[in-house]
Amino acid sequence: MRARHLRKTYGGRVAVDGLDLDIRRGEIFGILGPNGAGKSTTVEILEGHRRRDGGEVEVLGEDPGHASRRWKSRIGIVWQNEAVTGELSVAETVRHYARYFPNPREPEEIIHLVGLDEKASTRVTALSGGQRRRVDVAVGVIGRPELLFLDEPTTGFDPAARRQFWELIRSLARGGTTIVLTSHYLEEVEALADRLAVVVRGKVVAEGDPATLGGRAGARATVRWRAPDGPRECYTDTPTRVIRELATAFDGEVPDLAVKRPTLEDVYLSLIEQQEKTA
Ligand SMILES: Nc1ncnc2c1ncn2[C@@H]1O[C@H](COP(=O)(O)OP(=O)(O)OP(=O)(O)O)[C@@H](O)[C@H]1O
């Protein structure tokens, strides 16, 4: 999938401003960025649900602006807001959506995958917010999509459900599904994404894999410990050497020893801060 110089304005206000993006088949690609950065607009254009004002886009070999029915059936979408509501039960809902696709997965298999076995005959309106979100995910993957868009998929999930969802996404990716994930949960993107892009004011300002984004791998580490007169810390390029020296000085266990590298969240927040300064 590829976008070049993508542009979209709403009533003269620029939402996407010359954005370039390359997403490879089979990868999990994360899109990060502050509220209003243009992520959803970009994703909606890639999905063929929003017209662009400029630029070129190719998704699964076609222009999503003029995509065929066949193309649409190769794509799965989990919208930002809960899409599925209504009086049908979970199983009826999933079966209903399965009919739209030429080669759907087994509804029972998908209900099991999203952890809703016990709720299969419950009406969707009677589910909790997190459970309804799981129905959205079930509906998004029922058509066996080659490409799956997930826009903030785990909002409202409890921690155990989120871990379970990550496993589902990983298993889909292992099966060859390309996944485009938009999320404000940095640890989710870190856990799942092979590569990611940070979007600020309609442009990609950084791109890479979560471990090295923004120079993260080469960043200095902070070593913390407790000295006899109180807590200490030092910033260093050579944390192993510092720890060896501390171990010698303490002749064994170093009290409260901790080594911290910048998290993806640290790197992300400093990228956003730099962008704001240059705005
Ligand atoms: N339908 C619309 N009509 C007018 N303006 C819109 C519309 N949709 C989005 N915008 C504006 O375009 C900009 C980008 O919005 P978009 O929803 O793409 O951002 P986002 O990065 O997905 O944000 P969030 O993280 O809050 O979901 C915002 O300034 C928003 O107000």
The ligand as an ORCA input file, in Angstrom:
! r2SCAN-3c Opt
* xyz 0 1
  N     -16.041     15.299      8.613
  C     -15.252     16.330      8.948
  N     -15.606     17.606      8.687
  C     -14.806     18.637      8.998
  N     -13.611     18.518      9.607
  C     -13.200     17.292      9.910
  C     -13.982     16.116      9.598
  N     -13.320     15.021     10.015
  C     -12.161     15.463     10.566
  N     -12.087     16.827     10.510
  C     -10.955     17.664     10.970
  O      -9.771     17.216     10.342
  C      -8.684     17.158     11.254
  C      -8.126     15.746     11.317
  O      -9.109     14.879     11.904
  P      -8.912     13.311     12.034
  O     -10.183     12.764     12.571
  O      -8.399     12.760     10.768
  O      -7.772     13.255     13.154
  P      -7.220     12.026     14.008
  O      -5.744     12.104     13.918
  O      -7.859     10.769     13.589
  O      -7.692     12.423     15.488
  P      -8.116     11.508     16.776
  O      -6.854     10.989     17.359
  O      -8.753     12.520     17.653
  O      -9.045     10.451     16.292
  C      -9.227     17.679     12.583
  O      -8.888     19.041     12.675
  C     -10.720     17.492     12.473
  O     -11.404     18.500     13.197
*
